[in-house]
Amino acid sequence: MSDIRLTNTATRSKELFRPIDPQNVRMYVCGPTVYDRAHMGNARPAIVFDVLFRLLRHVYGPEHVRYVRNITDIDDKINARAAETGRPIREITDETAAWYLEDMAALGNLTPTVTPRATEFVDGMIAMIEQLIASGHAYEAEGHVLFSVESYDRYGRLSGRSIDDMIAGARVEVAPYKRNPMDFVLWKPSGPDLPGWDSPWGRGRPGWHIECSAMSRDLLGESFDIHGGGNDLMFPHHENEIAQSCCANPNSDFARVWMHNEMLQVEGKKMSKSLGNFFTVRDLIDQGIPGEVIRFVFLSTHYGKPMDWTERKAQEAAATLRKWRALCRGVTAAPQPDAAVLACLADDLNTAGAITEMHRLASAGQAAELLASAAMLGLLEPGMGDWAEAPAADLSAFAEALAARRAEAMVSKDFSQVDALKQALVAAGVDVRMSKTGVDLVPGPGFDPAAIEGLI
């Protein structure tokens, strides 16, 4: 059995992973709020923790690993979308949840063991809130129920902040019924135009944080092994989960290991609608970039580092995957993944290192070992490679033409013909690499051969 070491956000150290029960390894990962298409940032934790799911299944056996990833279908953003469109909330959440599952499958992710929806666990949320009130950790005020952060002396340990620092640096909801500005909502009233459930505090709906505590307790128990998500959830969401779960279940550890993936950038900049670099997963797939290529790019960076999505990385990933699929065509996978690949993954999920080892296997022609190792990362899977089966276009004539035009331009000093051909190739999805030694043309994942017909 391989030893797995994971970086635990709670202790800020890399630790040897020892499950509470090796026969029942349990992991919870925060999933999407379903009101729109999943953007690229949503895809990173799905891919990261899918690889961890695969590793845990390999080490402990598929039947001994339980992976829960929730769907938030109670949220004010959903309510706003319903008001904006005039569509029923359930219609919106059903549609967008299906989109999310479809897009995550297109990226090669396995289906989690359980994908619970928040609306299915409201009774459990109400029961947990009642416990918190009874034990003095929550209070009712003006139809709301709030968690008292001062009642939990370990509040802020996960994110490493004091309550005073959090008040100073956070946008907290100022409300006269709060005893402390940092107290957070467990339950809030709903008007007739909003979804609501009957409760001891009147008709209302749960706050965001309580859903994960209630669902994880119901599906994984009071204590479980791993809790994951993006580092943007560390505060306040995960901090609040810990507080309410540990106070409702005082003899539990809640999650033993906390793992957080870093954020996504696009061409070196933070992804933002205002910058025009905001993409959904479906946007990229519709542009002709295969899910397997997207996955490869994501896994080329360690989960604990910011990941930069670039067109060049997508082109290079497509070229690598084409070569690997050609090498593995007709090959039966080896019984076990390569030991060096497995060692990288067991070392804090070092997917970038694992890919480096897979390049070594490909260079050595070890196709069977490469295929078995790729499965640990969700790559080279059957059904994911139709895009790579079509033979790559022969671009040699275009490379020769571009080289000849450049040679002429070096004499005439008129590079307009060079630039025109280069721009046309790039627009068609070709990666143009020009150096002193020659011209190299690499078809990208969205390459359109029809777009370059008649250029030379």
Secondary structure as the mmCIF struct_conf table of DSSP 4:
data_model
#
loop_
_struct_conf.conf_type_id
_struct_conf.id
_struct_conf.beg_label_comp_id
_struct_conf.beg_label_asym_id
_struct_conf.beg_label_seq_id
_struct_conf.end_label_comp_id
_struct_conf.end_label_asym_id
_struct_conf.end_label_seq_id
STRN STRN1 ARG A 5 ASN A 8
TURN_TY1_P TURN_TY1_P1 THR A 9 ARG A 12
STRN STRN2 SER A 13 LEU A 16
BEND BEND1 ILE A 20 ILE A 20
TURN_TY1_P TURN_TY1_P2 PRO A 22 GLN A 23
BEND BEND2 ASN A 24 ASN A 24
STRN STRN3 VAL A 25 VAL A 29
STRN STRN4 THR A 33 THR A 33
BEND BEND3 VAL A 34 ASP A 36
STRN STRN5 HIS A 39 HIS A 39
HELX_RH_AL_P HELX_RH_AL_P1 MET A 40 TYR A 60
HELX_RH_3T_P HELX_RH_3T_P1 PRO A 62 HIS A 64
STRN STRN6 VAL A 65 ARG A 69
STRN STRN7 ILE A 71 THR A 72
HELX_RH_AL_P HELX_RH_AL_P2 ASP A 76 THR A 85
HELX_RH_AL_P HELX_RH_AL_P3 ILE A 89 ALA A 106
TURN_TY1_P TURN_TY1_P3 LEU A 107 GLY A 108
HELX_LH_PP_P HELX_LH_PP_P1 ASN A 109 PRO A 112
BEND BEND4 THR A 113 THR A 113
STRN STRN8 VAL A 114 VAL A 114
STRN STRN9 ARG A 117 ARG A 117
HELX_RH_3T_P HELX_RH_3T_P2 ALA A 118 PHE A 121
HELX_RH_AL_P HELX_RH_AL_P4 VAL A 122 ALA A 134
TURN_TY1_P TURN_TY1_P4 SER A 135 GLY A 136
BEND BEND5 HIS A 137 HIS A 137
STRN STRN10 ALA A 138 ALA A 141
TURN_TY1_P TURN_TY1_P5 GLU A 142 GLY A 143
STRN STRN11 HIS A 144 PHE A 147
HELX_RH_3T_P HELX_RH_3T_P3 VAL A 149 SER A 151
TURN_TY1_P TURN_TY1_P6 ASP A 153 GLY A 160
HELX_RH_AL_P HELX_RH_AL_P5 ILE A 163 GLY A 169
BEND BEND6 ALA A 170 ALA A 170
HELX_LH_PP_P HELX_LH_PP_P2 VAL A 172 VAL A 174
TURN_TY1_P TURN_TY1_P7 PRO A 176 TYR A 177
BEND BEND7 ARG A 179 ASN A 180
TURN_TY1_P TURN_TY1_P8 PRO A 181 MET A 182
STRN STRN12 PHE A 184 PRO A 189
TURN_TY1_P TURN_TY1_P9 PRO A 192 ASP A 193
BEND BEND8 LEU A 194 LEU A 194
STRN STRN13 TRP A 197 TRP A 197
TURN_TY1_P TURN_TY1_P10 PRO A 200 TRP A 201
BEND BEND9 ARG A 203 ARG A 203
STRN STRN14 GLY A 204 PRO A 206
HELX_RH_AL_P HELX_RH_AL_P6 TRP A 208 LEU A 220
BEND BEND10 GLU A 222 GLU A 222
STRN STRN15 SER A 223 GLY A 230
HELX_RH_3T_P HELX_RH_3T_P4 ASN A 231 LEU A 233
HELX_RH_PI_P HELX_RH_PI_P1 MET A 234 HIS A 238
HELX_RH_AL_P HELX_RH_AL_P7 GLU A 239 ALA A 248
BEND BEND11 ASN A 249 ASN A 249
TURN_TY1_P TURN_TY1_P11 PRO A 250 ASN A 251
STRN STRN16 PHE A 254 ASN A 261
HELX_LH_PP_P HELX_LH_PP_P3 GLU A 262 MET A 263
STRN STRN17 LEU A 264 VAL A 266
TURN_TY1_P TURN_TY1_P12 GLU A 267 GLY A 268
STRN STRN18 LYS A 269 LYS A 270
HELX_RH_3T_P HELX_RH_3T_P5 LYS A 273 LEU A 275
TURN_TY1_P TURN_TY1_P13 GLY A 276 GLY A 276
STRN STRN19 THR A 280 THR A 280
HELX_RH_AL_P HELX_RH_AL_P8 VAL A 281 ASP A 286
TURN_TY1_P TURN_TY1_P14 GLN A 287 GLY A 288
HELX_RH_AL_P HELX_RH_AL_P9 GLY A 291 LEU A 299
TURN_TY1_P TURN_TY1_P15 SER A 300 SER A 300
BEND BEND12 THR A 301 THR A 301
TURN_TY1_P TURN_TY1_P16 TYR A 303 GLY A 304
BEND BEND13 LYS A 305 LYS A 305
STRN STRN20 MET A 307 TRP A 309
HELX_RH_AL_P HELX_RH_AL_P10 GLU A 311 CYS A 328
TURN_TY1_P TURN_TY1_P17 ARG A 329 GLY A 330
HELX_LH_PP_P HELX_LH_PP_P4 VAL A 331 ALA A 334
BEND BEND14 PRO A 335 GLN A 336
HELX_RH_AL_P HELX_RH_AL_P11 ALA A 339 ALA A 346
STRN STRN21 ASP A 347 ASP A 347
TURN_TY1_P TURN_TY1_P18 ASP A 348 ASP A 348
HELX_RH_AL_P HELX_RH_AL_P12 THR A 351 SER A 363
TURN_TY1_P TURN_TY1_P19 ALA A 364 GLY A 365
HELX_RH_AL_P HELX_RH_AL_P13 ALA A 367 MET A 376
TURN_TY1_P TURN_TY1_P20 LEU A 377 GLY A 378
BEND BEND15 LEU A 380 LEU A 380
TURN_TY1_P TURN_TY1_P21 PRO A 382 GLY A 383
BEND BEND16 MET A 384 MET A 384
HELX_RH_AL_P HELX_RH_AL_P14 ASP A 386 GLU A 389
BEND BEND17 ALA A 390 ALA A 390
HELX_LH_PP_P HELX_LH_PP_P5 PRO A 391 ALA A 393
HELX_RH_AL_P HELX_RH_AL_P15 SER A 396 SER A 412
HELX_RH_AL_P HELX_RH_AL_P16 SER A 416 ALA A 427
TURN_TY1_P TURN_TY1_P22 ALA A 428 GLY A 429
STRN STRN22 VAL A 430 SER A 435
TURN_TY1_P TURN_TY1_P23 LYS A 436 THR A 437
STRN STRN23 GLY A 438 PRO A 443
TURN_TY1_P TURN_TY1_P24 PRO A 445 GLY A 446
HELX_RH_3T_P HELX_RH_3T_P6 PRO A 449 ILE A 452
TURN_TY1_P TURN_TY1_P25 GLU A 453 GLY A 454
#
